[in-house]
Amino acid sequence: MEPDAAERTDEAAVTRWTPSTVEPDMWVDPDDDPRETDGEIVGERGTLADGLRYFRLTFEMKCAGLDAEQMARRSVPPSTMSLLGLLRHLAEDERHLRRMAGEDLPRIYRTAEDRDADWNGAVADPEVVAEAWSRWRAECEVTDRFLAGSADLGARPAGDAQLRDIVVAQIAEYARHCGHADLLRERIDGRVGQ
């Protein structure tokens, strides 16, 4: 007979929970889901902007209600991945999108001495968490303004990829990391989500 989860690890068992009252396996009730809008999405630019918005909100939902210790809690050794590390990494990714599009921007966290500083600097300090959220939101706003001001999604601003391909890659990066966030959040408090 296979041992149950509590016997297989030295960790405390986590119970799944959700505030949803409609579907027990959903993160929130459908009417309360901030990702869903009644507005019509028009054209390629609208579709790309909405995809980026959707996954940014998904990531925010996965971090909702957590304190600094929970945000900084590592996944499993030897990984340094945490929700806070992901947040810092995604701020770097917002800049990376603009670097790929030709802007000359310094890195936020990563240095020559510590290529994983976005992860390594993700410590359980409320000020570090607040700074990371502030930085990420500011980078998202700059990216949104940059994309809104770009007349041609087919342009190759840095000579290589088209701007549309850069945005699609950014959406894929968020989607991938939202999967990581699902697992990290479930490990913290058992919460799973749509």
C-alpha positions as CSV (number, residue, x, y, z in Angstrom):
1,M,0.0,0.0,0.0
2,E,1.3,3.4,-1.0
3,P,1.8,5.9,1.9
4,D,-0.3,9.0,1.9
5,A,1.2,12.5,1.2
6,A,1.8,13.3,4.8
7,E,3.9,10.1,5.2
8,R,5.9,10.6,2.0
9,T,7.3,14.0,3.1
10,D,8.2,15.8,6.2
11,E,6.0,18.7,5.4
12,A,2.6,19.6,6.9
13,A,-0.4,18.5,4.9
14,V,-2.1,21.3,3.0
15,T,-5.8,21.4,2.5
16,R,-7.2,22.7,-0.8
17,W,-9.5,25.7,-0.5
18,T,-11.2,28.4,-2.5
19,P,-13.4,31.3,-1.8
20,S,-15.6,30.4,-4.9
21,T,-19.2,29.6,-4.0
22,V,-20.2,28.5,-7.5
23,E,-17.5,25.9,-8.4
24,P,-15.3,24.3,-5.7
25,D,-12.4,23.9,-8.1
26,M,-12.3,27.6,-9.3
27,W,-10.1,30.3,-7.9
28,V,-13.0,32.8,-7.7
29,D,-16.6,32.9,-8.8
30,P,-16.9,33.6,-12.5
31,D,-18.7,37.0,-11.8
32,D,-15.7,38.0,-9.6
33,D,-13.0,37.1,-12.1
34,P,-11.1,40.3,-12.9
35,R,-9.7,38.8,-16.1
36,E,-13.2,38.5,-17.7
37,T,-14.5,41.6,-19.4
38,D,-17.6,42.4,-21.4
39,G,-15.7,44.5,-23.9
40,E,-15.2,43.4,-27.4
41,I,-11.6,42.7,-28.4
42,V,-10.8,44.2,-31.8
43,G,-8.0,43.2,-34.1
44,E,-4.6,41.8,-33.6
45,R,-3.3,44.6,-31.3
46,G,-6.4,44.2,-29.1
47,T,-5.9,40.4,-29.0
48,L,-2.3,40.6,-28.0
49,A,-2.9,43.4,-25.4
50,D,-5.7,41.3,-23.9
51,G,-3.6,38.2,-23.8
52,L,-0.9,40.0,-21.9
53,R,-3.4,41.6,-19.5
54,Y,-5.1,38.2,-18.9
55,F,-1.9,36.5,-17.8
56,R,-0.6,39.5,-15.8
57,L,-3.9,39.4,-13.8
58,T,-3.7,35.6,-13.5
59,F,-0.3,36.0,-11.9
60,E,-1.6,38.7,-9.5
61,M,-4.4,36.4,-8.5
62,K,-2.0,33.6,-7.7
63,C,-0.2,35.9,-5.3
64,A,-3.2,37.5,-3.7
65,G,-3.4,37.5,0.1
66,L,0.1,36.2,0.8
67,D,2.5,37.8,3.3
68,A,6.2,38.3,2.7
69,E,7.2,34.9,4.1
70,Q,4.8,33.1,1.8
71,M,5.8,35.2,-1.2
72,A,9.5,34.3,-0.6
73,R,8.9,30.7,0.2
74,R,11.0,28.5,-2.1
75,S,9.5,25.7,-4.1
76,V,11.7,22.6,-3.6
77,P,15.5,22.3,-3.1
78,P,17.7,23.0,-4.9
79,S,15.4,25.4,-6.8
80,T,15.4,29.1,-5.7
81,M,12.0,29.6,-7.3
82,S,9.4,31.5,-5.3
83,L,6.4,33.7,-6.1
84,L,8.4,36.7,-5.1
85,G,11.3,35.6,-7.3
86,L,8.8,35.1,-10.2
87,L,7.4,38.6,-9.6
88,R,10.9,40.1,-9.8
89,H,11.7,37.9,-12.8
90,L,8.6,39.1,-14.6
91,A,9.6,42.7,-14.0
92,E,12.9,41.8,-15.7
93,D,10.9,40.2,-18.5
94,E,8.9,43.3,-19.1
95,R,12.1,45.1,-19.7
96,H,13.4,42.2,-21.8
97,L,10.5,42.7,-24.2
98,R,11.5,46.3,-24.7
99,R,15.2,45.4,-25.1
100,M,14.2,42.9,-27.8
101,A,12.3,45.7,-29.4
102,G,15.4,47.9,-29.5
103,E,15.4,49.9,-26.3
104,D,18.7,50.1,-24.4
105,L,17.7,49.3,-20.8
106,P,19.7,48.1,-17.8
107,R,18.7,45.1,-15.9
108,I,16.8,45.6,-12.7
109,Y,18.1,42.8,-10.5
110,R,20.5,40.7,-12.5
111,T,24.2,41.6,-12.3
112,A,27.4,40.2,-13.8
113,E,28.2,38.8,-10.3
114,D,24.7,37.3,-9.7
115,R,22.9,36.3,-12.8
116,D,20.0,34.9,-10.6
117,A,19.6,38.0,-8.5
118,D,15.9,38.2,-9.3
119,W,15.5,34.9,-7.6
120,N,18.3,35.1,-5.0
121,G,17.2,38.5,-3.8
122,A,13.6,37.3,-3.2
123,V,13.7,37.4,0.6
124,A,10.9,37.4,3.2
125,D,10.9,41.2,3.8
126,P,7.8,43.2,3.4
127,E,9.8,46.1,1.9
128,V,11.3,43.8,-0.7
129,V,7.8,42.5,-1.6
130,A,6.4,46.0,-1.8
131,E,9.3,47.2,-4.0
132,A,8.9,44.2,-6.3
133,W,5.1,44.8,-6.8
134,S,5.8,48.5,-7.4
135,R,8.6,47.8,-9.9
136,W,6.6,45.1,-11.8
137,R,3.5,47.4,-12.1
138,A,5.7,50.3,-13.3
139,E,7.4,48.1,-15.9
140,C,4.0,46.8,-17.1
141,E,2.8,50.3,-17.5
142,V,5.9,51.3,-19.5
143,T,5.5,48.2,-21.7
144,D,1.8,49.0,-22.3
145,R,2.7,52.6,-23.3
146,F,5.5,51.3,-25.6
147,L,3.2,48.9,-27.4
148,A,0.4,51.5,-27.7
149,G,2.9,53.9,-29.3
150,S,4.2,51.3,-31.8
151,A,2.3,51.9,-35.0
152,D,3.3,48.6,-36.8
153,L,3.3,45.2,-35.1
154,G,5.1,43.9,-38.1
155,A,8.0,46.2,-37.6
156,R,11.4,44.8,-36.7
157,P,12.6,47.4,-34.3
158,A,15.8,45.6,-33.4
159,G,16.3,44.1,-36.9
160,D,15.4,40.6,-35.9
161,A,11.9,39.6,-34.7
162,Q,8.7,41.4,-35.5
163,L,7.2,43.2,-32.7
164,R,4.1,40.9,-32.7
165,D,6.4,37.9,-32.3
166,I,8.1,39.6,-29.3
167,V,4.7,40.2,-27.7
168,V,3.6,36.6,-28.3
169,A,6.8,35.4,-26.7
170,Q,6.0,37.6,-23.7
171,I,2.5,36.2,-23.4
172,A,4.0,32.7,-23.5
173,E,6.5,33.6,-20.8
174,Y,3.7,34.8,-18.5
175,A,1.6,31.6,-19.3
176,R,4.6,29.4,-18.4
177,H,5.2,31.2,-15.2
178,C,1.5,31.2,-14.2
179,G,1.8,27.4,-14.3
180,H,4.8,27.7,-11.9
181,A,2.7,30.1,-9.8
182,D,-0.1,27.5,-9.6
183,L,2.2,24.9,-8.1
184,L,3.9,27.4,-5.8
185,R,0.6,28.7,-4.4
186,E,-0.8,25.2,-3.9
187,R,2.4,24.3,-2.0
188,I,1.9,27.3,0.3
189,D,-1.7,27.0,1.3
190,G,-3.4,24.4,-0.9
191,R,-5.2,27.0,-3.0
192,V,-5.6,25.9,-6.7
193,G,-7.2,27.9,-9.4
194,Q,-8.6,28.3,-12.8
